[in-house]
Amino acid sequence: MERLVHFELFGQEFSFYTGSSEEEVELILAMVRRELGAEEAGKHSSLPSSKMLVLGCLKIAARFVQLEKEFNAFQARQDKSIDKLINKVSSGIEGVAEK
């Protein structure tokens, strides 16, 4: 069931509907505040809040792209390991069948 969530960031109020649990929402908001530096920079920045939010989105997007690259590399390594394991098992089964 979706519910309305309210929060403040850089002195602006935001609301959205979500089906996420309270715990997930808190983790998401904590990550956004951490990535944007909202705790320490919120009231002291000379940049408008809209620019801060755009820069924060770019920072989060860059982090996502890096994590996606790392995940793809991990997945490729796992695929190679699985292929090697399958080849070893197949070779072992063929050797037993020949005896």
C-alpha positions in Angstrom: 0.0 0.0 0.0 1.4 3.4 -0.9 1.7 6.2 1.6 2.7 9.8 1.5 6.1 10.7 2.8 7.2 14.3 3.6 10.7 15.5 4.1 12.9 18.7 4.0 16.1 19.2 2.1 18.0 22.4 1.7 15.2 24.3 3.4 12.6 23.0 0.9 9.6 20.7 1.6 9.2 17.6 -0.5 6.5 14.9 -0.6 6.1 11.7 -2.6 4.0 8.5 -2.5 5.9 5.3 -2.0 5.2 1.6 -1.3 8.6 1.3 0.5 8.8 0.5 4.2 9.5 3.2 6.8 13.0 1.7 7.2 13.7 1.8 3.5 12.5 5.4 3.2 14.8 6.4 6.2 17.8 4.7 4.6 17.1 6.4 1.2 16.7 9.8 2.8 19.9 9.3 4.9 21.8 8.3 1.8 20.5 11.3 -0.2 21.4 13.7 2.6 24.8 12.1 3.0 25.6 12.2 -0.8 24.3 15.8 -1.1 26.1 16.9 2.1 22.8 18.3 3.2 23.6 18.1 6.9 26.6 20.4 6.9 26.0 22.5 3.8 22.2 23.0 3.9 22.0 26.5 5.4 25.6 27.7 4.8 25.9 27.3 1.0 26.0 30.2 -1.4 24.5 28.0 -4.1 20.8 28.0 -4.7 19.1 24.9 -3.4 18.0 23.9 -6.9 21.7 23.9 -8.1 22.6 21.9 -4.9 20.0 19.4 -5.8 21.1 19.1 -9.4 24.7 18.7 -8.4 23.6 16.1 -5.8 21.7 14.2 -8.5 24.8 14.2 -10.7 26.9 12.9 -7.8 24.5 10.1 -7.1 24.3 9.3 -10.8 28.1 9.1 -11.0 28.2 6.8 -8.0 25.5 4.6 -9.7 27.5 4.4 -12.9 30.6 3.4 -11.0 28.8 0.7 -9.0 27.2 -0.6 -12.2 30.6 -0.9 -13.8 31.9 -2.7 -10.8 28.9 -5.0 -10.8 29.3 -5.8 -14.5 33.0 -6.6 -13.9 32.1 -8.8 -11.0 29.4 -10.6 -13.0 31.9 -11.2 -15.8 34.4 -12.7 -13.4 31.7 -14.9 -11.9 30.6 -16.1 -15.3 34.2 -17.1 -16.1 34.5 -18.9 -12.8 31.3 -20.8 -13.4 32.4 -21.7 -16.9 35.7 -23.1 -15.6 33.8 -25.1 -12.9 31.4 -26.5 -15.5 34.3 -27.5 -17.7 36.1 -29.3 -14.8 32.9 -31.1 -13.8 32.2 -32.1 -17.4 35.8 -33.4 -17.8 35.5 -35.4 -14.6 32.2 -37.0 -15.7 33.6 -37.8 -19.2 36.7 -39.4 -17.6 34.5 -41.6 -15.3 32.2 -42.6 -18.2 35.2 -43.7 -20.3 36.5 -46.1 -17.5 
